[in-house]
């Protein structure tokens, strides 16, 4: 039943009175915050402001705060954020004004007293800063924590004299001459009073050896350059022979500073007293454990080498029978094997490869005798065999070492698989292709599971061996199988591309077999780990095939050979030769398979030569001409990191 028209009109009038019409907004107007804002909404906006400030986006945070000014957000919460904005902008005068306005109504608020002290320090207003610090310490719920925070404020402001004065006042008030030793030592070192600072930190370390790693990390941050580290290390070394925990802490800190300056011999000399007692030797083992974790992350090559030298010597002594308890000794031997593995993987001891081989063989034998179940022992032994084969060019000796390793009954199953793979590669490098093929074939036929990755590597080596020996059709089929069997392996793309090239040359009626035979010589030297001979073979191949005018278009095999030659030139420091080959690929094979790889290589060479502008130019050209290249995203990531 329809309502009477009078009732409907009355209802419309009531609704219009309840909901007044809003003026239409102009297109250029944007209301940041509505006049009515629920509590949850402004709380979320304030949380967003805090996140923006934490991320350093001060402009956006300021914009949101201006919008919140018209809403129901509490003035105190807004003032706190405005204070943070002013401090992040460096406008400490405004920050001081805001703090004083808030403190006028809350004179005992420690938070704003702290911020007032911070901004007064930044302005250089020391009387105001001292007054704010005194008030902050007085009203802090925990005076001890308040004094620590105030000391940190002075130190961050670079006012170490005031920090020392505050610490000394707290020591007098507490009648404790050792309180705040770590903070006092830091300020003394900053003031170039190195001997006094070292004495304070030694006392701090002696009071609590458990916190010695933390104290060491802070000391390394404040030590400055290598020269200052050496001077400071001498100040600590004075206390290294002290009886008790003070001497232990001093030796550890002095050794850490010497290693910072790449002085392994001096670091070993200063920790010499720690080997005499088991408790002190355990502290040295703790230092070694920290260094083993830190060493692979270091970018300073001399310091990394010195740390490796220190670890090999110190851990070899700690791993000797009778120095530590059995559990600690096993830990020391495990760290020794890990150090050897990292050194071999990163080539840290490449300056003296002969001495490195003898030394690492000795320490790994010590690990095998004392801790045959070490997780890093067998990986290090396999890497040592690779070092003997590739660096020392003695593949037969490397194969003999792996043969002895395979007779070890403690070798785990995964270690057996990897050792067999390395043994087959060493046989190939030694020229014993028959035994190499036999070992690799047996491994390639292994069951899936833990053998899958090693079996794929073995098939990859066998496919290249077929190519090197002239079995081109077999190599083509095996390369295809390798690429399809494990498409996620790091060699899968290379195997697929090489298989396609071999298939194209076999189908070519014009001298394809001759080109493959020339290229196969470089593959044979590659399997033999003879990089110099491989370089000569590739130069001959590129010159012969590149000069052949009978071919209608340059073959893809020539493109691949040029890329391999460019990489070998790059590895040997011949940047100009590498760039020449890259340019030939880009000009002669613009629609080929490797011009993008050539542009990547040009960018890498430019970066190595300190020319990021040339690197950017090469990579921008790559993204413009080859946007669908498989690894284009990696190039974009590299470009984002450029200055």
CORURVEN-V849704 format. One record per helix or strand of 3 or more residues. SS is the DSSP state (~ for helix, > for strand). FROM is the first residue (numbers start at 1). LEN is the number of residues. Records with the same first field share a line. If there is no record, write none. Layout:
# CORURVEN-V849704
SS->FROM-LEN + FROM-LEN
This chain:
# CORURVEN-V849704
~->5-14 + 39-17 + 58-11 + 75-14 + 92-14 + 110-14 + 126-14 + 143-14 + 160-15 + 181-10 + 194-14 + 209-14 + 226-12 + 245-16 + 264-7 + 272-5 + 278-18 + 301-18 + 326-21 + 350-21 + 377-15 + 395-12 + 413-17 + 433-12 + 452-17 + 472-14 + 492-16 + 512-16 + 531-16 + 556-16 + 575-14 + 595-14 + 612-14 + 632-9
